[in-house]
Amino acid sequence: MTNVTLRRFVQFVAYIAILLILASMTVGVIFPKTAEVCKIISSVLGLVVTAMVAFSYAKSKRSVIFMILLIIALIAIVALYFV
């Protein structure tokens, strides 16, 4: 993918993520018992979009160290999320 196409894709995913976060929060308000599930969905969507943008930045730097640091950070975030 070219940088323009990747950027448009990330923007589209961010837009969809915002709409899904709104939907999950709305469901959480209507059905309070599902609020915890909605928080988890919102957190995961936010992390995915942020990771995609970070990947785009690391790829633009064309340095292996940026990619290695990103991978280590994402693995640590996922591991700590489930602790």
C-alpha positions as CSV (number, residue, x, y, z in Angstrom):
1,M,0.0,0.0,0.0
2,T,1.1,3.5,-0.6
3,N,1.3,6.0,2.2
4,V,-1.8,7.8,0.9
5,T,-3.8,4.6,0.7
6,L,-2.6,3.5,4.1
7,R,-3.4,6.8,5.6
8,R,-7.0,6.8,4.2
9,F,-7.4,3.2,5.5
10,V,-6.3,4.3,9.0
11,Q,-8.6,7.3,8.9
12,F,-11.5,5.1,7.8
13,V,-10.9,2.6,10.6
14,A,-10.6,5.5,13.1
15,Y,-14.0,6.8,11.9
16,I,-15.6,3.3,12.2
17,A,-14.0,2.9,15.6
18,I,-15.6,6.1,16.8
19,L,-19.0,5.0,15.6
20,L,-18.6,1.6,17.3
21,I,-17.5,3.3,20.5
22,L,-20.6,5.4,20.4
23,A,-22.7,2.4,19.8
24,S,-21.2,0.4,22.7
25,M,-21.5,3.4,25.0
26,T,-25.2,3.8,24.0
27,V,-25.8,0.1,24.7
28,G,-24.1,0.6,28.1
29,V,-26.5,3.4,29.0
30,I,-29.6,1.5,27.9
31,F,-28.5,-1.8,29.4
32,P,-26.4,-0.9,32.5
33,K,-25.4,-4.5,33.2
34,T,-23.4,-4.6,29.9
35,A,-21.5,-1.4,30.7
36,E,-18.3,-3.4,31.6
37,V,-18.4,-5.2,28.3
38,C,-18.8,-1.8,26.5
39,K,-15.8,-0.4,28.3
40,I,-13.7,-3.4,27.2
41,I,-14.9,-3.0,23.6
42,S,-14.1,0.8,23.6
43,S,-10.6,0.1,25.1
44,V,-9.8,-2.5,22.5
45,L,-11.0,-0.4,19.6
46,G,-9.0,2.6,20.9
47,L,-5.9,0.4,21.2
48,V,-6.3,-1.0,17.7
49,V,-6.7,2.4,16.1
50,T,-3.7,3.8,18.0
51,A,-1.6,0.8,17.1
52,M,-2.4,1.2,13.4
53,V,-1.4,4.9,13.5
54,A,1.8,4.0,15.4
55,F,2.6,1.3,12.9
56,S,2.2,3.9,10.1
57,Y,4.6,6.2,11.9
58,A,7.1,3.5,12.5
59,K,7.0,2.4,8.9
60,S,7.6,5.9,7.7
61,K,10.8,6.1,9.7
62,R,12.3,3.2,7.8
63,S,14.3,2.0,10.8
64,V,14.2,-1.4,12.3
65,I,14.5,-0.1,15.8
66,F,11.2,1.8,15.6
67,M,9.4,-1.4,14.5
68,I,11.1,-3.5,17.3
69,L,10.1,-0.9,19.9
70,L,6.5,-0.8,18.6
71,I,6.2,-4.6,18.7
72,I,7.6,-4.8,22.2
73,A,5.3,-2.0,23.4
74,L,2.2,-3.7,21.9
75,I,3.1,-7.1,23.4
76,A,3.6,-5.5,26.8
77,I,0.3,-3.6,26.5
78,V,-1.7,-6.7,25.6
79,A,0.0,-8.7,28.3
80,L,-0.7,-6.1,31.0
81,Y,-4.2,-5.6,29.8
82,F,-5.1,-9.2,30.7
83,V,-3.3,-9.2,34.1
